[in-house]
Amino acid sequence: MSKELHSPQRCRMLNIRFEYQLAIIDPIFVFDNPSDVVKSTTLTRAQKIQILSIWEYDGRGAKGDVKIGTPPDRHNPLPDLHSALKVINDMLDLEHELLTKHRGAAASH
């Protein structure tokens, strides 16, 4: 086999892709808390939103149901999820505002 198939860069890319695919199935398996999703440097904004939305959906479903194997002391993740989604949206608003200011400054020169 070629060395390119086992290069560190290719292995990292496969790990990142696998981590994302696993996270959309079960975010809690990959991330300890929603803020870890926000801090991830390997996920796109859209992927972060998708993972947090899935986590939120799972959290709402589990709120009234006890799943087998779920520890009874697990706290309600919804406030943390809402905070994480707000951080991502605030970052998007800030980027949009900075881009608009930059375009306005460039047009006035």
C-alpha positions in Angstrom: 0.0 0.0 0.0 1.0 3.5 -0.6 2.3 5.7 2.2 -0.2 8.4 1.2 -3.1 6.1 2.4 -1.7 6.2 5.9 -0.3 9.7 6.1 -0.9 11.6 9.4 -3.0 14.2 7.6 -5.3 11.6 6.0 -5.7 9.9 9.4 -6.6 13.2 11.0 -9.1 13.9 8.3 -10.7 10.5 8.7 -10.8 11.0 12.5 -12.5 14.4 12.1 -15.1 12.9 9.7 -15.7 10.0 12.0 -16.1 12.2 15.0 -18.6 14.4 13.2 -20.6 11.3 12.0 -20.6 9.9 15.5 -21.6 13.3 17.0 -24.7 13.6 14.8 -25.8 10.1 16.0 -25.0 10.7 19.7 -23.5 14.0 20.6 -23.0 13.0 24.3 -20.7 10.2 23.2 -18.3 12.7 21.6 -18.7 15.8 23.6 -18.9 16.3 27.4 -21.0 19.4 27.2 -22.4 21.8 24.6 -19.6 24.4 25.1 -17.1 21.7 23.8 -19.0 21.7 20.5 -18.7 25.5 20.3 -15.0 25.4 21.0 -14.3 22.7 18.4 -11.9 23.9 15.8 -12.6 21.0 13.4 -16.3 21.6 12.9 -17.9 24.1 10.7 -20.6 26.5 12.1 -23.3 24.5 10.2 -22.0 21.2 11.7 -22.0 22.8 15.2 -25.5 24.0 14.9 -26.6 20.6 13.6 -24.9 18.7 16.5 -26.4 21.1 19.1 -29.8 20.9 17.5 -29.7 17.1 17.6 -28.5 17.2 21.2 -31.4 19.6 22.0 -33.9 17.3 20.3 -32.5 14.3 22.2 -32.6 16.4 25.5 -36.3 17.3 25.0 -37.2 13.7 24.2 -35.3 12.4 27.3 -36.8 15.0 29.6 -39.9 13.0 30.2 -38.5 9.6 29.4 -35.9 7.6 31.3 -33.6 5.8 28.9 -32.0 2.5 29.9 -28.5 3.2 31.0 -29.0 6.9 31.6 -27.6 7.9 35.0 -30.4 9.3 37.2 -28.3 12.4 38.2 -27.8 13.6 34.7 -28.8 17.3 34.6 -31.0 19.0 32.1 -28.8 20.0 29.1 -31.3 22.4 27.5 -30.0 25.7 29.2 -26.4 24.8 28.2 -27.5 24.0 24.7 -29.4 27.2 24.3 -26.4 29.1 25.5 -24.1 27.3 23.1 -26.4 28.0 20.1 -26.6 31.7 21.2 -22.8 31.9 21.2 -22.7 30.6 17.7 -25.4 33.0 16.5 -23.7 35.9 18.2 -20.4 35.0 16.5 -22.3 35.0 13.1 -23.8 38.4 13.9 -20.4 39.8 14.8 -18.8 38.5 11.6 -21.7 39.9 9.6 -21.3 43.3 11.3 -17.5 43.4 10.8 -17.9 42.4 7.1 -20.5 45.1 6.6 -18.3 47.8 8.2 -15.3 46.6 6.1 -17.3 46.8 2.9 -18.5 50.3 3.9 -15.0 51.5 4.6 -13.7 50.1 1.3 -16.5 51.8 -0.7 -15.8 55.2 0.8 -12.1 55.2 -0.3 
